[in-house]
Amino acid sequence: MNRYCADHTMIATDLDGTLLDHYSYSYVPAQPALSFCQHHTIPIIVNTSKTRLESMVIRKSLGLSDPFIVENGSAVCIPKPWMARLHCESEQLLQTSDHWVLPLGTSRHRILAKLEKLRALGFRFQGFSEMPLSHLMEATGLSATDAELANQREYSEPIIWQDSDAELERFKECLKQEQLTLLKGGRFYHVLGATSKGRALRWLKQAYQQKNRALTTVVGLGDSANDIEMLNEADIAIWVRSPIHGVPSIPNHPMSFATQAKGPAGWNEAIASLFGIETRS
């Protein structure tokens, strides 16, 4: 390592299109850098639009055991062994069999009720909750099992917009009046509460730093507009190039750059560059 010390670093990363290939969902090209991070016990915080159940499966396949952030910042999930490493009030947390959950967003039940109210105004869209499994599989490119996990949402509703751009702007304003947010992801628009990937990362970073003063560098990696707030919270912001859209900008960020390679190969490239290591994807 010639630039950053592994002992003082935390990585926050998007999944789809960043650590996972946009089309195949493979992480194999990133495996060398992942192995380096795991060898040096660098926390890798998954920060994704995916559900808690989806994320648990993916983290297991990646060999990760660190906290993770789901549904675009709607909840922070903390594995129970990690609780001693964070400063947080337990009364804020919900307990599951494997981890604690800090909800930051709005329940899906409330979101669906508000969406039905807006649909009555004439807006045209289709949500995950309305799609038959076959349609959901086609829209996401996921297997039946994975598509079912993707629909087990607790704090958000992905939608396919079927109306005009002008109506989309009006839809955003109506959501705002209901204290809801519309985010554009790599495949869908996401309706969620007044939270973000950035807000969730900020909470986790502060909770960690209060117990671990040695943390000096947070590296953020993302590929689309819904990652901007997360990257703004990072000390080093890395745009992983996408096969489907250009590189957004982060105005006034003191240290941001884009990879040359796309998806997990770009993730591998970025980590290798930061730590001055040689990897082969």
C-alpha positions as CSV (number, residue, x, y, z in Angstrom):
1,M,0.0,0.0,0.0
2,N,1.5,3.3,-0.9
3,R,-1.4,5.9,-0.6
4,Y,-3.9,4.9,2.0
5,C,-3.6,2.8,5.2
6,A,-6.0,-0.1,5.3
7,D,-6.3,0.3,9.1
8,H,-7.8,3.7,8.7
9,T,-10.2,3.1,5.8
10,M,-13.8,2.2,5.3
11,I,-15.3,1.4,1.9
12,A,-19.0,2.2,1.1
13,T,-20.1,0.7,-2.2
14,D,-23.2,0.5,-4.4
15,L,-23.9,-3.0,-5.8
16,D,-25.7,-3.0,-9.2
17,G,-23.4,-1.6,-11.9
18,T,-20.7,-1.0,-9.4
19,L,-19.5,-4.1,-7.5
20,L,-21.9,-6.3,-9.5
21,D,-22.0,-6.3,-13.3
22,H,-25.1,-4.4,-14.6
23,Y,-26.2,-7.3,-16.8
24,S,-24.9,-10.5,-15.3
25,Y,-24.7,-9.5,-11.6
26,S,-21.3,-11.1,-11.4
27,Y,-18.6,-9.7,-9.0
28,V,-15.8,-12.0,-10.3
29,P,-13.7,-9.2,-11.9
30,A,-13.6,-7.4,-8.5
31,Q,-12.5,-10.6,-6.6
32,P,-8.8,-9.6,-6.4
33,A,-9.5,-6.3,-4.7
34,L,-12.2,-7.8,-2.5
35,S,-9.7,-10.4,-1.3
36,F,-7.2,-7.6,-0.6
37,C,-9.8,-5.7,1.5
38,Q,-10.8,-8.9,3.4
39,H,-7.2,-9.8,4.1
40,H,-6.6,-6.3,5.5
41,T,-9.9,-6.3,7.4
42,I,-11.1,-3.1,5.6
43,P,-14.9,-2.8,6.3
44,I,-16.9,-2.9,3.1
45,I,-20.3,-1.3,3.6
46,V,-22.8,-2.3,1.0
47,N,-25.0,0.7,0.3
48,T,-27.7,-0.4,-2.2
49,S,-31.2,0.0,-3.5
50,K,-31.7,-3.7,-2.8
51,T,-33.7,-5.2,0.0
52,R,-32.4,-6.4,3.3
53,L,-33.0,-10.1,2.3
54,E,-31.3,-9.6,-1.1
55,S,-28.4,-8.0,0.5
56,M,-27.9,-10.7,3.1
57,V,-27.7,-13.3,0.3
58,I,-25.3,-11.2,-1.8
59,R,-23.1,-10.3,1.2
60,K,-22.8,-14.0,2.0
61,S,-21.6,-14.8,-1.5
62,L,-19.1,-12.0,-1.3
63,G,-17.8,-13.1,2.1
64,L,-18.8,-9.9,3.8
65,S,-19.8,-9.5,7.4
66,D,-19.9,-5.7,7.9
67,P,-22.9,-3.4,8.3
68,F,-25.0,-2.7,5.2
69,I,-27.4,-0.1,4.1
70,V,-30.5,-1.0,2.1
71,E,-33.3,0.5,0.0
72,N,-31.4,3.7,-0.9
73,G,-30.6,4.6,2.7
74,S,-33.9,3.6,4.2
75,A,-32.3,1.3,6.9
76,V,-28.9,0.5,8.4
77,C,-28.4,-3.1,9.2
78,I,-25.8,-4.0,11.8
79,P,-24.6,-7.5,12.4
80,K,-24.7,-8.3,16.1
81,P,-20.9,-8.9,16.4
82,W,-20.5,-5.3,15.2
83,M,-22.5,-3.6,17.9
84,A,-19.5,-3.3,20.2
85,R,-17.7,-1.3,17.5
86,L,-20.5,1.3,17.1
87,H,-21.8,4.1,19.3
88,C,-25.6,4.0,19.0
89,E,-28.7,4.0,21.2
90,S,-30.3,0.5,21.3
91,E,-33.8,1.9,21.7
92,Q,-33.6,3.2,18.1
93,L,-33.0,-0.3,16.8
94,L,-35.1,-3.2,15.7
95,Q,-33.8,-6.7,16.3
96,T,-33.8,-9.6,13.9
97,S,-32.2,-13.0,14.3
98,D,-29.0,-12.0,12.7
99,H,-28.6,-8.2,13.1
100,W,-30.0,-4.9,14.4
101,V,-31.8,-2.6,12.1
102,L,-32.0,1.2,12.3
103,P,-35.0,2.4,10.2
104,L,-34.4,5.8,8.6
105,G,-37.2,5.8,6.0
106,T,-40.9,5.2,5.6
107,S,-42.7,1.9,5.6
108,R,-43.6,0.4,2.3
109,H,-47.2,0.1,3.4
110,R,-47.5,3.9,3.8
111,I,-45.7,4.4,0.5
112,L,-48.1,2.1,-1.4
113,A,-51.1,4.0,0.1
114,K,-49.7,7.3,-1.1
115,L,-49.0,5.9,-4.5
116,E,-52.6,4.8,-4.9
117,K,-53.7,8.3,-4.0
118,L,-51.5,9.7,-6.7
119,R,-52.6,7.1,-9.3
120,A,-56.1,8.4,-8.8
121,L,-54.9,11.8,-10.0
122,G,-54.1,10.2,-13.4
123,F,-50.3,9.4,-13.1
124,R,-49.3,6.3,-15.1
125,F,-46.7,4.0,-13.5
126,Q,-46.3,0.3,-12.5
127,G,-44.8,-0.7,-9.2
128,F,-43.0,-3.9,-8.1
129,S,-46.0,-4.8,-5.9
130,E,-48.3,-5.0,-8.9
131,M,-46.0,-7.1,-11.2
132,P,-46.5,-10.8,-11.6
133,L,-43.3,-12.8,-10.9
134,S,-42.7,-13.3,-14.6
135,H,-42.8,-9.6,-15.4
136,L,-40.6,-8.8,-12.4
137,M,-38.0,-11.4,-13.6
138,E,-38.1,-9.8,-17.1
139,A,-37.7,-6.3,-15.8
140,T,-34.9,-7.1,-13.4
141,G,-33.1,-9.9,-15.2
142,L,-33.2,-11.9,-12.0
143,S,-34.1,-15.5,-11.3
144,A,-37.4,-16.4,-9.8
145,T,-35.9,-16.8,-6.3
146,D,-33.9,-13.5,-6.5
147,A,-36.9,-11.6,-8.0
148,E,-39.0,-12.7,-5.0
149,L,-36.3,-11.4,-2.7
150,A,-36.2,-8.1,-4.6
151,N,-40.0,-7.7,-4.0
152,Q,-39.6,-8.2,-0.2
153,R,-39.4,-4.5,0.3
154,E,-39.8,-2.8,3.7
155,Y,-39.2,0.9,3.0
156,S,-39.5,1.6,-0.7
157,E,-41.3,0.9,-4.0
158,P,-39.5,0.7,-7.3
159,I,-41.7,1.8,-10.2
160,I,-41.5,1.8,-14.0
161,W,-42.6,5.3,-15.2
162,Q,-45.2,5.1,-18.0
163,D,-46.0,8.8,-18.4
164,S,-44.4,11.9,-19.9
165,D,-41.4,13.8,-18.6
166,A,-43.6,16.8,-17.8
167,E,-45.9,14.5,-15.7
168,L,-42.8,13.1,-14.0
169,E,-41.9,16.5,-12.7
170,R,-45.4,17.0,-11.4
171,F,-45.3,13.5,-9.8
172,K,-42.1,14.4,-8.0
173,E,-43.7,17.5,-6.5
174,C,-46.8,15.6,-5.4
175,L,-44.5,13.0,-3.7
176,K,-42.6,15.8,-2.0
177,Q,-45.9,17.1,-0.5
178,E,-46.4,13.7,1.0
179,Q,-42.8,13.7,2.5
180,L,-41.7,11.1,-0.1
181,T,-38.7,11.1,-2.4
182,L,-38.2,9.9,-6.0
183,L,-34.8,8.6,-7.0
184,K,-33.7,7.4,-10.4
185,G,-31.6,4.3,-10.2
186,G,-29.9,2.2,-12.9
187,R,-33.1,0.4,-13.9
188,F,-36.1,1.9,-12.0
189,Y,-37.4,5.0,-10.2
190,H,-37.5,4.4,-6.5
191,V,-40.1,5.9,-4.2
192,L,-39.0,6.2,-0.6
193,G,-39.1,8.4,2.5
194,A,-37.1,11.5,3.2
195,T,-33.7,9.7,3.5
196,S,-30.8,8.9,1.2
197,K,-27.7,6.7,0.9
198,G,-25.7,9.7,2.1
199,R,-27.7,10.2,5.3
200,A,-27.4,6.5,6.2
201,L,-23.7,6.5,5.5
202,R,-23.2,9.7,7.6
203,W,-25.0,8.0,10.6
204,L,-22.8,4.9,10.3
205,K,-19.6,6.8,9.8
206,Q,-20.3,8.9,12.9
207,A,-21.3,5.9,15.0
208,Y,-18.1,4.1,14.0
209,Q,-15.8,7.0,14.5
210,Q,-17.0,7.6,18.1
211,K,-15.6,4.1,18.9
212,N,-12.8,4.0,16.4
213,R,-10.9,7.3,16.2
214,A,-8.4,5.8,13.8
215,L,-10.9,5.9,10.9
216,T,-9.7,8.8,8.7
217,T,-10.8,7.8,5.2
218,V,-14.1,6.8,3.8
219,V,-14.0,5.6,0.2
220,G,-17.3,5.7,-1.8
221,L,-18.0,3.8,-5.0
222,G,-21.1,4.2,-7.2
223,D,-22.2,4.4,-10.8
224,S,-25.5,6.4,-11.0
225,A,-27.3,9.5,-9.8
226,N,-28.8,7.8,-6.7
227,D,-25.2,7.4,-5.4
228,I,-24.4,11.1,-5.4
229,E,-25.3,11.8,-1.8
230,M,-23.3,8.7,-0.7
231,L,-20.3,9.9,-2.6
232,N,-20.6,13.4,-1.2
233,E,-20.3,11.9,2.3
234,A,-17.1,10.0,1.3
235,D,-13.6,11.5,1.6
236,I,-12.8,9.9,-1.8
237,A,-15.6,9.6,-4.3
238,I,-15.2,7.1,-7.1
239,W,-17.5,6.9,-10.2
240,V,-17.4,3.4,-11.5
241,R,-18.1,3.7,-15.3
242,S,-21.4,2.3,-16.4
243,P,-22.3,0.6,-19.7
244,I,-25.7,2.4,-19.8
245,H,-25.1,6.0,-18.9
246,G,-22.4,8.6,-18.6
247,V,-20.5,9.7,-15.5
248,P,-22.4,12.2,-13.3
249,S,-20.5,15.1,-11.7
250,I,-20.0,15.9,-8.0
251,P,-19.5,19.7,-7.9
252,N,-16.9,20.9,-5.4
253,H,-15.9,17.5,-4.1
254,P,-12.2,17.8,-3.2
255,M,-11.2,14.3,-4.3
256,S,-13.3,12.4,-6.9
257,F,-12.4,10.5,-10.0
258,A,-13.8,8.0,-12.5
259,T,-12.6,4.6,-13.4
260,Q,-11.6,3.5,-16.9
261,A,-13.1,0.1,-16.6
262,K,-16.8,-0.6,-16.1
263,G,-18.7,-2.3,-13.3
264,P,-16.7,-4.8,-11.1
265,A,-13.6,-4.4,-13.2
266,G,-13.7,-0.7,-12.5
267,W,-14.2,-1.4,-8.8
268,N,-11.1,-3.6,-8.9
269,E,-9.2,-0.9,-10.7
270,A,-10.1,1.8,-8.2
271,I,-9.2,-0.2,-5.1
272,A,-5.9,-1.3,-6.7
273,S,-5.1,2.3,-7.5
274,L,-5.9,3.6,-4.0
275,F,-3.8,1.1,-2.1
276,G,-1.0,0.9,-4.7
277,I,-1.4,-2.8,-5.2
278,E,-1.3,-5.0,-8.3
279,T,-4.4,-7.1,-9.0
280,R,-5.6,-9.1,-11.9
281,S,-9.3,-9.1,-12.7
